[in-house]
Amino acid sequence: MTDHKALFANTGIQVPRLGLGCMGMSGVYGAGADEESTRTIHRALEVGCTFLDTADVYGAGHNEQLVGKALRGKRDLAFLATKFGLSGISNSAGEITVDGSPAYVQAACEKSLKRLGVESIDLYYLHRLDPRTPIEETVEAMAKLVQQGKVRFIGLSEISSTTLKKAHKIHPITAVQSEYSLWWTEPEQSILPTCRELGVAFVPYAPLGRGMLTGKLTSTEQLGENDWRRVSPRFQGATFDKNKALVDAVSVIAKAKGATVGQVALAWLLSEGRDIFPIPGTKRVSYLEENWNALDLTLSELERNELRSILRTHLPEGERYPEKALKLIDRR
């Protein structure tokens, strides 16, 4: 089991190589079911998948409350991460806002602690960069939370290398969270090398391409009416079909290994470095167990080269977010 954990950046703590993303438990990818989600969290703790990831914006607070309830009497088992600074995620035309102002940092943390029902948060991320607030000011406020004992470590999500370097000068950044998978490898160009230069852990979200890389999604007709993917550019019409071609190519390797496409996708990320901690999301126990078993899947150098070849010939079609959400990605 020791290989299932790795030192998490500057924390001195061994954290599971695979975590559990809890966002999908709160209606983002169709209707959630609290009882089933709670069973999934409990099963995660049982198998050793103790790195739990949530955010105040998921379900407008519902997700933090759900995770908090599931952790009652089990808090010491989990390495708990949550995020702040982003509001208004929806499938509608509503506004998405960001706030990294010092006053908001403090207020948001207090609310998250209350919803989670905990005394401290292990890893507290800024969800998106606030262009109106210098990152130095935001991080200074986050550092105060550490001093107050309300947060143990701080992280940043979807930020550029320039922003990370500025932030790290103010207070050690423990982790950067960004999308990274077989169909989104852009982090390899800049932010991942910078994380390694600074000794910062890298936490890929959507490591299974929001379900595409599981091989279980064959048509958008499988998506519920309120599923966020119905407005995601990569899941639209002919674009969906083109992106599915990558999955079909990876499935050949998966079948040869007696594994699922999703397990190969996760094993590939894990093979890219022990400083990488993917957080595949699910609300089902069966999928959690399938994902966790990817830790025992080893890819040969030949297989990794084959996957890289597939990536070169099957470039992803479409933006990964709708326009209003894409504008929030820090590319400075």
NORNOR-V917158 format. One record per residue. N is the residue number from 1. RES is the residue in one letter. PSI is psi in degrees with one decimal (none if undefined). BURIAL is b if it has 16 or more other ideal C-beta (glycine too) atoms within 10 Angstrom, else e. Layout:
N/RES/PSI/BURIAL  N/RES/PSI/BURIAL
This chain:
1/M/-18.6/e  2/T/-30.8/e  3/D/-13.7/e  4/H/-2.9/e  5/K/159.9/b  6/A/156.7/b  7/L/127.9/e  8/F/89.9/b  9/A/-127.7/b  10/N/16.9/e  11/T/-24.7/b  12/G/10.2/e  13/I/138.4/e  14/Q/121.7/e  15/V/145.6/b  16/P/138.6/b  17/R/-27.8/b  18/L/130.6/b  19/G/-172.1/b  20/L/114.4/b  21/G/125.7/b  22/C/-1.6/b  23/M/-45.5/b  24/G/-9.0/b  25/M/-7.1/b  26/S/40.8/b  27/G/0.5/b  28/V/-39.4/b  29/Y/49.4/b  30/G/176.3/b  31/A/138.2/e  32/G/169.6/b  33/A/108.1/e  34/D/-40.6/e  35/E/-45.3/e  36/E/-40.8/e  37/S/-40.2/b  38/T/-41.3/b  39/R/-37.7/b  40/T/-42.8/b  41/I/-43.8/b  42/H/-39.6/e  43/R/-36.9/b  44/A/-45.0/b  45/L/-36.2/b  46/E/-42.0/e  47/V/-12.1/b  48/G/4.3/b  49/C/75.0/b  50/T/-0.3/b  51/F/100.6/b  52/L/135.0/b  53/D/125.4/b  54/T/-169.7/b  55/A/153.1/b  56/D/-23.7/b  57/V/-18.7/b  58/Y/113.6/b  59/G/24.4/b  60/A/47.3/e  61/G/-19.9/b  62/H/-41.1/b  63/N/-42.6/b  64/E/-40.5/b  65/Q/-41.8/b  66/L/-48.9/b  67/V/-43.0/b  68/G/-44.2/b  69/K/-40.5/e  70/A/-25.6/b  71/L/-1.1/b  72/R/124.1/e  73/G/-0.8/e  74/K/10.6/e  75/R/-39.7/e  76/D/-13.8/e  77/L/-18.8/e  78/A/146.5/b  79/F/104.9/b  80/L/123.1/b  81/A/139.1/b  82/T/172.5/b  83/K/159.5/b  84/F/169.0/b  85/G/-3.0/b  86/L/135.7/b  87/S/154.5/b  88/G/15.4/e  89/I/126.7/b  90/S/172.9/e  91/N/1.1/b  92/S/-170.6/e  93/A/11.4/e  94/G/162.5/e  95/E/145.5/e  96/I/127.7/b  97/T/155.2/e  98/V/149.3/b  99/D/114.8/b  100/G/20.0/b  101/S/147.9/b  102/P/-42.1/e  103/A/-38.8/e  104/Y/-36.5/b  105/V/-49.9/b  106/Q/-47.1/b  107/A/-41.4/e  108/A/-40.2/b  109/C/-43.5/b  110/E/-42.1/e  111/K/-39.3/e  112/S/-41.7/b  113/L/-39.8/b  114/K/-46.1/e  115/R/-40.7/b  116/L/-22.8/b  117/G/36.3/e  118/V/163.0/b  119/E/-24.5/e  120/S/155.0/b  121/I/132.2/b  122/D/-44.4/b  123/L/118.0/b  124/Y/116.3/b  125/Y/147.2/b  126/L/119.8/b  127/H/-43.5/b  128/R/147.7/b  129/L/133.8/b  130/D/110.7/b  131/P/-15.0/e  132/R/-14.2/e  133/T/122.7/b  134/P/137.5/e  135/I/-30.1/b  136/E/-39.5/e  137/E/-40.4/e  138/T/-46.3/b  139/V/-35.4/b  140/E/-42.0/e  141/A/-37.5/b  142/M/-36.2/b  143/A/-33.8/b  144/K/-34.5/b  145/L/-35.9/b  146/V/-44.1/b  147/Q/-34.0/e  148/Q/-9.3/e  149/G/10.8/e  150/K/-19.9/b  151/V/140.5/b  152/R/-45.1/b  153/F/156.0/b  154/I/151.8/b  155/G/171.7/b  156/L/149.6/b  157/S/135.4/b  158/E/54.5/b  159/I/162.5/b  160/S/168.3/b  161/S/-39.5/b  162/T/-45.7/e  163/T/-41.2/b  164/L/-43.7/b  165/K/-40.3/e  166/K/-44.8/b  167/A/-41.9/b  168/H/-24.1/b  169/K/-25.8/e  170/I/-44.1/b  171/H/141.9/b  172/P/126.0/b  173/I/125.2/b  174/T/-40.2/b  175/A/148.8/b  176/V/129.8/b  177/Q/132.7/b  178/S/156.6/b  179/E/136.4/b  180/Y/125.6/b  181/S/-177.3/b  182/L/-19.7/b  183/W/16.6/b  184/W/93.6/b  185/T/11.7/b  186/E/-35.0/e  187/P/-25.0/b  188/E/-20.0/e  189/Q/-37.8/e  190/S/-57.9/e  191/I/-38.1/b  192/L/-45.5/b  193/P/-36.6/e  194/T/-40.0/b  195/C/-42.7/b  196/R/-35.3/e  197/E/-37.1/e  198/L/-5.6/b  199/G/36.6/e  200/V/134.9/b  201/A/150.9/b  202/F/125.5/b  203/V/98.8/b  204/P/124.2/b  205/Y/164.8/b  206/A/43.8/b  207/P/-12.5/b  208/L/23.9/b  209/G/40.1/b  210/R/38.9/b  211/G/-21.6/b  212/M/-40.9/b  213/L/6.6/b  214/T/-20.5/b  215/G/-2.0/b  216/K/-14.3/e  217/L/107.0/b  218/T/-12.2/e  219/S/147.2/e  220/T/-12.8/e  221/E/-17.2/e  222/Q/-13.8/e  223/L/136.9/b  224/G/165.1/e  225/E/-35.2/e  226/N/11.1/e  227/D/127.0/b  228/W/-29.4/b  229/R/-16.1/b  230/R/-17.1/e  231/V/3.6/e  232/S/127.6/b  233/P/-33.1/b  234/R/-6.7/b  235/F/19.0/b  236/Q/122.8/b  237/G/-124.1/e  238/A/-26.9/e  239/T/-41.1/b  240/F/-45.8/b  241/D/-39.7/e  242/K/-40.7/e  243/N/-28.6/b  244/K/-21.9/b  245/A/-34.8/e  246/L/-42.7/b  247/V/-42.9/b  248/D/-38.1/e  249/A/-41.7/b  250/V/-30.8/b  251/S/-26.7/e  252/V/-43.8/e  253/I/-41.0/b  254/A/-45.2/b  255/K/-39.3/e  256/A/-26.8/e  257/K/-1.6/e  258/G/32.0/e  259/A/172.1/b  260/T/162.3/b  261/V/-41.8/b  262/G/-40.1/b  263/Q/-38.7/b  264/V/-41.0/b  265/A/-40.6/b  266/L/-40.6/b  267/A/-35.0/b  268/W/-46.7/b  269/L/-45.1/b  270/L/-32.1/b  271/S/-11.3/b  272/E/-6.0/b  273/G/145.6/e  274/R/2.7/e  275/D/9.2/b  276/I/127.1/b  277/F/83.2/b  278/P/149.8/b  279/I/69.2/b  280/P/138.9/b  281/G/144.5/b  282/T/157.7/b  283/K/8.9/b  284/R/137.3/b  285/V/-42.2/b  286/S/-40.4/e  287/Y/-35.7/b  288/L/-47.8/b  289/E/-39.0/e  290/E/-45.7/b  291/N/-44.3/b  292/W/-34.8/b  293/N/-12.6/b  294/A/-21.3/b  295/L/-23.8/b  296/D/5.2/e  297/L/123.8/b  298/T/131.3/e  299/L/133.6/b  300/S/165.5/e  301/E/-37.3/e  302/L/-42.7/e  303/E/-39.4/b  304/R/-38.5/e  305/N/-36.9/e  306/E/-39.9/b  307/L/-40.7/b  308/R/-35.9/e  309/S/-39.9/e  310/I/-41.1/b  311/L/-36.4/b  312/R/-29.1/e  313/T/-8.6/e  314/H/68.4/b  315/L/140.6/e  316/P/142.4/b  317/E/138.7/b  318/G/154.0/b  319/E/155.7/e  320/R/-11.4/b  321/Y/155.7/b  322/P/161.6/e  323/E/-44.9/e  324/K/-31.3/e  325/A/-32.0/b  326/L/-31.7/e  327/K/-17.7/e  328/L/-6.3/b  329/I/128.1/b  330/D/115.3/b  331/R/15.8/e  332/R/none/e
